[in-house]
């Protein structure tokens, strides 16, 4: 699978696209720009890998800034808020069915869409 080809297939921001399944986990792609919502995933860790752009993951005790090729795992139960000042392409790895807004819900909640 060529990730650049997959990213070229969509332009919508903050919309996760499922591209693979590994056992009970999903590999998702997303394009981000702006600020998401503060949220927590009580039952799972969440892996963020930056493909292009720059991602800041705000945490209550400080920020983590990721450049292309860098990844960070937000531990389960840790409140966080992703922010991208420029359009940023990321890969997420998390259990199947994990909602993007975790416990927060709201207007930005979307189930991952399958990208063929």
N, C-alpha and C positions, 0 to 999 in steps of 0.2 A: 504494500500500500504506500502510495506517495502522499505524504501529508499536505504538501503544497497544492496538489491537485484537489484534495478534499476541501481545503480552505477556500479554493477558488470557486467551489460550488455554492457558497452561500455568503450573504453580506449582513444578515440580521445580527444585531448586537444582543448580548446576554441571552442567547438561545443555544442551549447545548445540543450538539449533534452526535449521536452514538455511531461510532465507526467500527467497533469491535467488542467482543465479549471474551473475557478470560475467566473461565469457571463461573463464579457468581459475581464477577466484577465487570463494569463497563468502562471502555475507553471512550471518552467524549472529547470533542473539539468545541471551542467557542471563541468568538471574537468579542472583545470587551472595549468599552470606552465610557468614561465617567465613573460614577460611584454606584456600587450595588447596595444591598441592605445589610445591616448588622444581623448576623444569624449564627446559630449553633447546630451542629449535627451531634446529637447526644449519643448515638450508637455507632458512629464510624469516624475514622480518620478520613482526610480528604487530601489527595495529592494534586498539586498544581505544578505544571511544567510549562515555562514560557518558551514559545516557538519564535515569536517576533514581538517587538515592542518592549514595553516595560510595565511590570505589574507591582503594585504595592498592596500587600495584604496587611490591613490595619488590624492590630490586636490591642486589647485593652492595656497591655503593658509595653507597647512599642510596636513599630512597624517593621515589616520584612519587605525589602525591595528586591525584586527578581528581574534579571536581565535575560536575554535569549540564552537558552541552554541551561538555565538554572531552575532548580525545583525546590519546593518546600512542602512539607506535610503538616497540615493543621491537625493537631491531635483532637480526637473525639472530645466533645464537651467544651471546646475552646471557642469563645465568641470571636467572630472575625468579620471583616468587610473588605472585599476586593475593590481596588480603585485603579483605573488606568487613565492617565492623562492623555495618552495617544492611543490610537487603535492598537490593540494587543491581541495576538493569537495565542491561545493556551490549549494544553492537553490536560484533561482531568482523568483521574483513575479512582473509582469509588464503587462501592457495592451497587448492584443493579437496583433500580428503583429509588435511589437517593434523590430527594427533591433539591433543586438548586437553592431554595431559600431556607432549607432546614426547618427550624422551629418558628421562623418569622412569618411565613405565609405572605399574603399580600399580592399586589398587582403584578409583581415581577416573577411570581411563581409559574414555572412552566416545566412540564415533563420533557425529558430528552426526546428528540425526534431522530429516527433512524435515517442516516445518510448513506445512500447506496453508492 
